[in-house]
Amino acid sequence: MVFTTIIVLIVALVLIGIIVNAIQQHKNKIESDRRSELSKQKAIIDNTEAALLGAEQIPISQRLIFILQRRILGAMKAAKQIGDNSSSANESIKTVEDNLKGIDVNKPPPSEDTFQLPQSDKQVIQFIRGIKTMRALLRSEFKKGRIESRVFLAEDKLLERLQLRANVDTLIRRGEVAMKNNQLGSARQCLEKAIGALAAQPNP
């Protein structure tokens, strides 16, 4: 009888241990998923803020700035819901909400004709990289159903024109330098690439 009781107690303890371990593993998984999602939302905030910072030198529309700021706000609210209890979370959300209220989405974008590209190749590369990042973010918001098709097409077309202009101007610049250095083969190659890039566009 005593032996049977001991066996039953041992089995009960083993079962309790298994159950406790399973519960702990489940809690660890939930916490791991929470941290992963929180990290994802913070990455969205950081990437979008970096894109907006780079956009200060690019003639983009107020509507695109609104879209990117709204993306940041959405990520901030999602992070707070997940469990971002940092003291600055509410303040940051309030700041972005105020920024959104001050944006006039109907204001026309700056004229592309008056825009001057940076002079150094390094700055131009950063400029093109910034445009590509904004196009990727814009596409992401469109796929999530947060932007109408007409808005997406208009904004993406503007960024595409700026990207094309940067590429073509850079090629022409390099071609001119090559001609000055009597490197006619390189100059011709640069100019042919520029012409090819323009010819590939469906619109003038």
Backbone as JSON, one array per atom type, in Angstrom:
{
  "sequence": "MVFTTIIVLIVALVLIGIIVNAIQQHKNKIESDRRSELSKQKAIIDNTEAALLGAEQIPISQRLIFILQRRILGAMKAAKQIGDNSSSANESIKTVEDNLKGIDVNKPPPSEDTFQLPQSDKQVIQFIRGIKTMRALLRSEFKKGRIESRVFLAEDKLLERLQLRANVDTLIRRGEVAMKNNQLGSARQCLEKAIGALAAQPNP",
  "N": [[0.83, -1.21, 0.0], [1.86, 1.26, 0.9], [3.98, 1.4, -0.86], [2.63, 1.59, -3.3], [1.38, 4.07, -2.96], [3.62, 5.72, -2.91], [4.56, 5.37, -5.52], [2.41, 6.47, -6.93], [2.56, 9.12, -6.05], [5.08, 9.84, -7.06], [4.58, 9.62, -9.83], [2.62, 11.59, -10.02], [4.12, 13.86, -9.33], [5.93, 13.9, -11.44], [4.18, 14.36, -13.57], [3.17, 16.87, -12.82], [5.53, 18.32, -13.0], [6.0, 18.13, -15.77], [3.76, 19.52, -16.74], [4.13, 22.08, -15.59], [6.52, 22.75, -16.83], [5.69, 22.81, -19.5], [3.87, 24.93, -19.42], [5.62, 27.01, -18.75], [7.26, 27.04, -21.0], [5.41, 27.81, -22.91], [4.79, 30.39, -21.98], [7.3, 31.57, -22.34], [7.49, 31.44, -25.11], [5.39, 33.14, -25.88], [6.35, 35.55, -24.81], [8.7, 35.79, -26.28], [7.66, 36.05, -28.89], [6.3, 38.43, -28.53], [8.38, 40.23, -28.03], [9.72, 40.02, -30.46], [7.8, 41.06, -32.26], [7.57, 43.62, -31.23], [10.12, 44.56, -31.72], [10.03, 44.53, -34.48], [8.1, 46.54, -35.03], [9.43, 48.76, -34.01], [11.58, 48.84, -35.74], [10.26, 49.53, -38.09], [9.47, 52.12, -37.41], [12.0, 53.38, -37.05], [13.19, 53.05, -39.63], [11.39, 54.44, -41.26], [11.47, 57.0, -40.18], [14.13, 57.6, -40.76], [13.98, 57.65, -43.54], [12.31, 59.87, -43.91], [13.95, 61.84, -42.9], [16.01, 61.83, -44.76], [14.51, 62.69, -46.87], [14.35, 65.4, -46.71], [15.97, 66.7, -48.48], [14.84, 66.17, -50.87], [12.48, 66.89, -53.4], [9.62, 66.13, -52.5], [6.07, 65.39, -52.2], [3.65, 66.86, -49.91], [1.7, 65.1, -49.34], [2.94, 62.6, -49.51], [4.67, 62.81, -47.37], [2.78, 62.88, -45.36], [1.75, 60.27, -45.59], [3.98, 58.74, -44.83], [4.42, 59.69, -42.23], [2.06, 58.85, -41.06], [2.45, 56.14, -41.22], [4.48, 55.81, -39.36], [3.07, 56.57, -37.04], [1.15, 54.5, -36.91], [2.82, 52.3, -36.4], [3.86, 53.04, -33.92], [1.58, 53.02, -32.3], [0.91, 50.34, -32.5], [3.14, 49.19, -31.28], [2.81, 50.16, -28.7], [0.45, 48.87, -27.98], [1.31, 46.25, -27.97], [2.98, 46.31, -25.83], [4.81, 48.35, -25.25], [5.82, 50.16, -22.85], [7.27, 52.43, -22.35], [8.17, 55.62, -21.02], [8.17, 57.68, -22.83], [6.5, 56.94, -24.88], [3.69, 57.67, -25.14], [3.99, 60.41, -25.42], [5.46, 60.6, -27.79], [3.61, 59.55, -29.61], [1.61, 61.51, -29.45], [3.01, 63.72, -30.46], [3.47, 62.96, -33.16], [0.83, 62.73, -34.03], [0.05, 65.41, -33.84], [1.78, 66.47, -35.74], [0.74, 65.31, -38.07], [-1.74, 66.57, -38.23], [-0.96, 69.09, -38.99], [-0.18, 68.92, -41.64], [-0.69, 69.73, -44.98], [-2.23, 67.99, -47.26], [-3.1, 68.57, -49.79], [-1.46, 70.41, -50.88], [0.58, 71.35, -53.58], [3.44, 69.5, -54.85], [6.95, 70.52, -54.58], [8.41, 72.3, -57.34], [9.92, 70.38, -59.86], [11.63, 71.41, -61.71], [13.09, 73.47, -60.58], [14.7, 72.18, -58.87], [17.91, 71.18, -57.76], [20.33, 68.76, -58.29], [22.58, 67.08, -55.97], [26.15, 67.77, -56.02], [28.32, 65.99, -55.68], [29.21, 62.57, -56.41], [28.82, 60.76, -54.37], [26.86, 61.94, -52.77], [24.77, 61.96, -54.59], [24.33, 59.23, -54.93], [23.39, 58.62, -52.36], [21.08, 60.12, -52.47], [19.6, 58.8, -54.51], [19.36, 56.33, -53.28], [17.77, 57.05, -51.13], [15.38, 57.76, -52.44], [14.67, 55.26, -53.51], [14.19, 53.87, -51.15], [11.96, 55.27, -50.16], [10.12, 54.69, -52.17], [9.84, 51.96, -51.77], [8.7, 51.9, -49.2], [6.34, 53.25, -49.72], [5.13, 51.46, -51.49], [4.78, 49.32, -49.76], [2.87, 50.36, -47.95], [0.77, 50.65, -49.73], [0.22, 47.99, -50.45], [-0.77, 47.1, -48.08], [-3.21, 48.19, -48.1], [-3.62, 50.81, -47.33], [-3.46, 53.02, -48.86], [-4.97, 54.69, -51.61], [-5.3, 53.54, -55.02], [-4.91, 55.51, -57.04], [-3.55, 57.51, -55.66], [-1.23, 56.16, -54.88], [-0.11, 55.58, -57.44], [0.34, 58.17, -58.46], [2.17, 59.28, -56.59], [4.26, 57.44, -56.69], [5.03, 57.71, -59.32], [6.05, 60.3, -59.36], [8.31, 59.97, -57.7], [9.65, 58.13, -59.26], [10.31, 59.65, -61.51], [12.09, 61.48, -60.37], [14.11, 59.73, -59.59], [14.92, 58.76, -62.08], [15.84, 61.12, -63.24], [18.02, 61.71, -61.57], [19.67, 59.5, -62.11], [20.15, 59.81, -64.9], [21.29, 62.42, -65.05], [23.61, 61.98, -63.57], [24.96, 60.13, -65.2], [25.37, 61.73, -67.49], [27.01, 63.69, -66.43], [29.26, 62.15, -65.74], [29.96, 61.36, -68.28], [30.72, 63.81, -69.43], [32.99, 64.41, -67.9], [34.59, 62.29, -68.66], [34.94, 62.94, -71.38], [36.42, 65.3, -71.18], [38.72, 64.24, -70.22], [39.57, 62.97, -72.42], [38.62, 60.4, -72.77], [37.02, 58.87, -74.77], [35.59, 56.52, -75.35], [34.54, 55.7, -72.87], [33.01, 57.95, -72.35], [31.12, 57.85, -74.41], [29.83, 55.47, -73.72], [28.62, 56.16, -71.27], [26.82, 58.17, -72.1], [25.22, 56.75, -73.9], [23.99, 54.98, -72.14], [22.5, 56.8, -70.67], [20.74, 57.79, -72.64], [19.44, 55.42, -73.25], [18.14, 54.89, -70.83], [16.29, 56.99, -70.77], [14.85, 56.45, -73.09], [13.59, 54.14, -72.42], [11.44, 54.86, -70.9], [7.91, 54.94, -70.56], [6.45, 57.29, -70.74], [6.97, 60.65, -71.93]],
  "CA": [[0.0, 0.0, 0.0], [2.78, 2.41, 0.98], [4.73, 1.41, -2.12], [1.71, 2.09, -4.33], [1.21, 5.51, -2.71], [4.87, 6.38, -3.33], [4.56, 5.35, -6.99], [1.4, 7.44, -7.37], [3.11, 10.46, -5.77], [6.17, 10.09, -8.03], [3.93, 9.87, -11.13], [1.96, 12.9, -9.92], [5.17, 14.89, -9.36], [6.44, 13.95, -12.83], [3.14, 15.03, -14.38], [3.17, 18.3, -12.43], [6.75, 18.89, -13.59], [5.79, 18.27, -17.22], [2.77, 20.58, -16.95], [4.78, 23.36, -15.25], [7.5, 23.02, -17.89], [4.94, 23.18, -20.72], [3.33, 26.28, -19.19], [6.75, 27.94, -18.8], [7.68, 27.14, -22.4], [4.38, 28.6, -23.59], [5.0, 31.78, -21.57], [8.53, 32.03, -22.99], [7.19, 31.65, -26.54], [4.57, 34.36, -25.98], [7.24, 36.69, -24.56], [9.62, 35.88, -27.42], [6.87, 36.59, -30.0], [6.02, 39.83, -28.19], [9.62, 41.0, -28.25], [9.98, 40.02, -31.9], [6.86, 41.99, -32.88], [7.94, 44.95, -30.76], [11.33, 44.91, -32.47], [9.59, 44.79, -35.86], [7.45, 47.86, -35.06], [10.47, 49.79, -33.78], [12.36, 48.92, -36.99], [9.42, 50.31, -39.02], [9.57, 53.53, -36.98], [13.36, 53.87, -37.33], [13.4, 53.1, -41.08], [10.55, 55.49, -41.84], [12.03, 58.28, -39.73], [15.36, 57.81, -41.54], [13.54, 58.02, -44.89], [11.82, 61.25, -43.83], [15.12, 62.71, -42.69], [16.66, 61.93, -46.07], [13.59, 63.35, -47.81], [14.45, 66.85, -46.57], [16.69, 67.2, -49.65], [14.16, 65.68, -52.06], [11.2, 67.61, -53.59], [8.46, 65.23, -52.45], [4.8, 66.05, -51.87], [3.18, 66.82, -48.52], [0.88, 63.89, -49.21], [3.84, 61.48, -49.22], [5.13, 63.02, -45.98], [1.64, 62.46, -44.52], [1.69, 58.8, -45.64], [5.1, 58.2, -44.05], [4.18, 60.02, -40.82], [0.97, 57.97, -40.62], [3.07, 54.81, -41.06], [5.17, 55.87, -38.06], [2.04, 56.58, -36.0], [0.59, 53.16, -36.83], [3.81, 51.42, -35.74], [3.95, 53.47, -32.52], [0.38, 52.54, -31.61], [1.02, 48.87, -32.44], [4.16, 48.9, -30.26], [2.2, 50.43, -27.39], [-0.53, 47.8, -27.74], [2.07, 45.04, -27.68], [3.53, 46.42, -24.48], [5.86, 49.37, -25.11], [5.37, 51.01, -21.75], [8.26, 53.46, -22.08], [7.56, 56.9, -20.62], [8.08, 58.6, -23.98], [5.61, 56.39, -25.92], [2.51, 58.52, -25.31], [4.45, 61.72, -25.89], [5.83, 60.45, -29.2], [2.36, 59.39, -30.37], [0.96, 62.83, -29.47], [3.81, 64.57, -31.36], [3.2, 62.55, -34.54], [-0.56, 63.1, -34.32], [0.06, 66.86, -34.07], [2.45, 66.69, -37.03], [-0.2, 64.93, -39.13], [-2.78, 67.62, -38.32], [-0.38, 70.28, -39.61], [0.23, 68.65, -43.02], [-1.69, 70.02, -46.01], [-2.01, 66.98, -48.3], [-3.48, 69.11, -51.1], [-0.43, 71.34, -51.33], [1.34, 70.73, -54.68], [4.86, 69.26, -54.53], [7.88, 71.52, -55.12], [8.69, 72.15, -58.77], [11.11, 69.59, -60.18], [12.51, 72.22, -62.57], [13.97, 74.31, -59.76], [15.5, 71.31, -58.0], [19.28, 70.92, -58.2], [20.91, 67.55, -57.7], [23.88, 67.29, -55.31], [27.26, 67.78, -56.95], [29.22, 64.83, -55.55], [28.61, 61.27, -56.72], [28.44, 60.13, -53.1], [25.58, 62.52, -52.37], [23.77, 61.51, -55.57], [24.04, 57.83, -54.58], [22.53, 58.68, -51.17], [19.81, 60.66, -52.95], [18.91, 57.72, -55.22], [19.03, 55.32, -52.26], [16.65, 57.6, -50.36], [14.19, 57.64, -53.27], [14.32, 53.83, -53.58], [13.62, 53.51, -49.84], [10.61, 55.83, -50.08], [9.26, 53.93, -53.08], [9.57, 50.67, -51.12], [7.76, 52.15, -48.11], [5.06, 53.6, -50.36], [4.58, 50.2, -52.0], [4.36, 48.54, -48.59], [1.61, 50.93, -47.45], [-0.26, 50.37, -50.74], [-0.11, 46.57, -50.35], [-1.55, 46.92, -46.85], [-4.52, 48.79, -48.33], [-3.72, 52.1, -46.63], [-3.4, 54.09, -49.86], [-5.76, 54.45, -52.83], [-4.48, 53.26, -56.21], [-4.55, 56.76, -57.76], [-2.54, 58.2, -54.83], [0.01, 55.39, -55.01], [0.45, 55.76, -58.79], [0.82, 59.55, -58.61], [3.37, 59.49, -55.77], [5.33, 56.58, -57.19], [5.47, 58.29, -60.6], [6.9, 61.45, -59.02], [9.59, 59.44, -57.22], [10.3, 57.48, -60.4], [10.89, 60.72, -62.35], [13.26, 62.0, -59.65], [15.15, 58.7, -59.66], [15.4, 58.76, -63.46], [16.61, 62.34, -63.45], [19.3, 61.56, -60.86], [20.49, 58.53, -62.86], [20.56, 60.38, -66.19], [22.21, 63.53, -64.8], [24.89, 61.41, -63.13], [25.61, 59.55, -66.38], [25.83, 62.84, -68.34], [28.15, 64.29, -65.72], [30.42, 61.26, -65.9], [30.33, 61.42, -69.69], [31.43, 65.08, -69.64], [34.31, 64.27, -67.29], [35.35, 61.37, -69.53], [35.32, 63.67, -72.6], [37.5, 66.23, -70.82], [39.94, 63.43, -70.06], [39.79, 62.33, -73.72], [38.24, 58.98, -72.69], [35.83, 58.93, -75.61], [34.83, 55.27, -75.23], [33.79, 55.77, -71.61], [32.03, 59.03, -72.49], [30.04, 57.34, -75.26], [29.11, 54.46, -72.95], [27.78, 56.87, -70.3], [25.74, 58.86, -72.81], [24.31, 55.73, -74.44], [23.19, 54.49, -71.01], [21.55, 57.86, -70.33], [19.72, 57.79, -73.69], [18.68, 54.18, -73.08], [17.26, 55.04, -69.66], [15.2, 57.88, -71.16], [14.05, 55.8, -74.13], [12.83, 53.04, -71.8], [10.29, 55.4, -70.18], [6.68, 54.93, -71.37], [5.98, 58.67, -70.91], [8.09, 61.58, -72.21]],
  "C": [[0.86, 1.26, 0.0], [3.55, 2.55, -0.33], [3.88, 1.99, -3.26], [1.52, 3.6, -4.21], [2.43, 6.29, -3.19], [4.93, 6.48, -4.86], [3.59, 6.41, -7.55], [1.92, 8.87, -7.18], [4.21, 10.82, -6.77], [5.59, 10.43, -9.41], [3.27, 11.25, -11.14], [2.98, 14.04, -10.01], [5.74, 15.06, -10.78], [5.45, 14.69, -13.73], [3.09, 16.53, -14.09], [4.38, 19.0, -13.05], [6.6, 19.13, -15.08], [4.84, 19.43, -17.52], [3.38, 21.95, -16.7], [5.76, 23.75, -16.34], [6.81, 23.48, -19.17], [4.38, 24.6, -20.6], [4.44, 27.32, -19.31], [7.22, 28.15, -20.24], [6.69, 27.99, -23.2], [4.53, 30.09, -23.27], [6.23, 32.37, -22.25], [8.3, 32.32, -24.47], [6.38, 32.93, -26.74], [5.44, 35.59, -25.8], [8.2, 36.91, -25.72], [8.91, 36.49, -28.63], [6.59, 38.08, -29.78], [7.24, 40.71, -28.47], [9.95, 41.12, -29.73], [9.08, 41.04, -32.62], [7.17, 43.42, -32.49], [9.16, 45.46, -31.51], [10.99, 45.27, -33.91], [8.96, 46.18, -35.98], [8.47, 48.98, -34.88], [11.35, 49.96, -35.02], [11.59, 49.72, -38.03], [9.53, 51.79, -38.7], [10.92, 54.11, -37.38], [13.59, 54.04, -38.83], [12.62, 54.25, -41.73], [11.04, 56.87, -41.43], [13.31, 58.62, -40.5], [15.02, 58.25, -42.97], [13.05, 59.46, -44.93], [12.96, 62.24, -43.66], [15.85, 62.92, -44.01], [15.82, 62.69, -47.07], [13.65, 64.87, -47.72], [15.14, 67.48, -47.78], [16.02, 66.81, -50.96], [12.81, 66.4, -52.21], [10.0, 66.67, -53.65], [7.22, 65.99, -52.0], [4.51, 65.95, -50.37], [2.34, 65.56, -48.28], [1.75, 62.68, -48.89], [4.38, 61.59, -47.8], [4.04, 62.56, -45.02], [1.57, 60.93, -44.45], [2.77, 58.18, -44.76], [4.92, 58.49, -42.55], [3.07, 59.12, -40.25], [1.49, 56.54, -40.4], [3.78, 54.73, -39.7], [4.16, 55.79, -36.92], [1.44, 55.19, -35.81], [1.52, 52.2, -36.1], [3.94, 51.75, -34.26], [2.77, 52.93, -31.71], [0.41, 51.01, -31.47], [2.01, 48.46, -31.36], [3.6, 49.11, -28.86], [1.21, 49.34, -27.01], [0.17, 46.5, -27.33], [2.66, 45.09, -26.27], [4.71, 47.36, -24.36], [5.38, 50.38, -24.07], [6.39, 52.09, -21.39], [7.56, 54.81, -21.84], [7.35, 57.84, -21.8], [7.08, 58.15, -25.04], [4.42, 57.29, -26.19], [2.88, 59.89, -25.87], [4.79, 61.68, -27.38], [4.59, 60.32, -30.08], [1.66, 60.74, -30.52], [1.68, 63.76, -30.46], [3.5, 64.25, -32.82], [1.77, 62.91, -34.93], [-0.68, 64.6, -34.6], [0.7, 67.2, -35.41], [1.5, 66.39, -38.19], [-1.28, 65.99, -39.33], [-2.27, 68.86, -39.06], [0.03, 70.11, -41.06], [-0.94, 68.9, -43.97], [-1.45, 69.07, -47.2], [-2.35, 67.47, -49.71], [-2.46, 70.1, -51.66], [0.4, 70.68, -52.45], [2.81, 70.53, -54.3], [5.74, 70.35, -55.11], [8.17, 71.25, -56.6], [9.98, 71.37, -58.99], [12.12, 70.41, -60.99], [13.5, 73.05, -61.77], [14.9, 73.49, -58.88], [16.88, 71.06, -58.6], [19.81, 69.68, -57.49], [22.22, 67.88, -56.98], [25.02, 67.16, -56.32], [28.12, 66.52, -56.89], [28.47, 63.53, -55.84], [28.1, 60.58, -55.46], [27.06, 60.63, -52.65], [24.45, 62.08, -53.3], [23.36, 60.08, -55.27], [23.11, 57.77, -53.37], [21.13, 59.16, -51.54], [18.98, 59.56, -53.61], [18.48, 56.63, -54.23], [17.81, 55.76, -51.44], [15.33, 57.48, -51.13], [13.72, 56.18, -53.35], [13.67, 53.38, -52.28], [12.19, 54.01, -49.74], [9.64, 55.09, -51.0], [8.88, 52.57, -52.46], [8.56, 50.83, -49.99], [6.37, 52.47, -48.65], [4.36, 52.34, -50.87], [4.05, 49.33, -50.87], [3.03, 49.03, -48.05], [0.47, 50.64, -48.43], [-0.72, 48.91, -50.64], [-0.95, 46.28, -49.11], [-2.93, 47.58, -46.95], [-4.71, 50.13, -47.65], [-3.69, 53.3, -47.58], [-4.26, 53.72, -51.06], [-4.82, 54.25, -54.01], [-4.01, 54.54, -56.9], [-3.47, 57.53, -57.0], [-1.2, 57.49, -54.97], [0.68, 55.65, -56.36], [1.03, 57.16, -58.97], [2.12, 59.76, -57.84], [4.54, 58.66, -56.27], [5.9, 57.14, -58.49], [6.39, 59.49, -60.36], [8.28, 60.98, -58.57], [10.38, 58.79, -58.35], [10.98, 58.51, -61.3], [12.15, 61.28, -61.7], [14.42, 61.02, -59.72], [15.77, 58.66, -61.05], [16.3, 59.97, -63.71], [17.99, 62.25, -62.79], [20.22, 60.62, -61.62], [21.03, 59.14, -64.15], [21.57, 61.52, -66.0], [23.59, 63.04, -64.39], [25.66, 60.84, -64.31], [26.15, 60.65, -67.3], [27.06, 63.51, -67.73], [29.41, 63.47, -65.91], [30.91, 61.27, -67.34], [31.13, 62.68, -70.01], [32.85, 65.02, -69.08], [35.19, 63.38, -68.16], [35.81, 62.06, -70.81], [36.47, 64.63, -72.35], [38.83, 65.5, -70.68], [40.28, 62.64, -71.32], [39.54, 60.81, -73.67], [36.92, 58.82, -73.46], [34.96, 57.67, -75.52], [33.95, 55.27, -73.99], [32.68, 56.81, -71.7], [30.83, 58.53, -73.31], [29.18, 56.34, -74.5], [28.14, 55.11, -71.95], [26.57, 57.51, -70.98], [24.73, 57.88, -73.41], [23.42, 55.16, -73.34], [22.12, 55.51, -70.62], [20.4, 57.89, -71.34], [18.82, 56.55, -73.56], [17.7, 54.27, -71.92], [16.05, 55.92, -70.0], [14.27, 57.19, -72.16], [13.16, 54.7, -73.55], [11.58, 53.53, -71.07], [9.06, 55.42, -71.08], [6.14, 56.34, -71.65], [7.17, 59.58, -71.18], [8.65, 62.16, -70.92]]
}
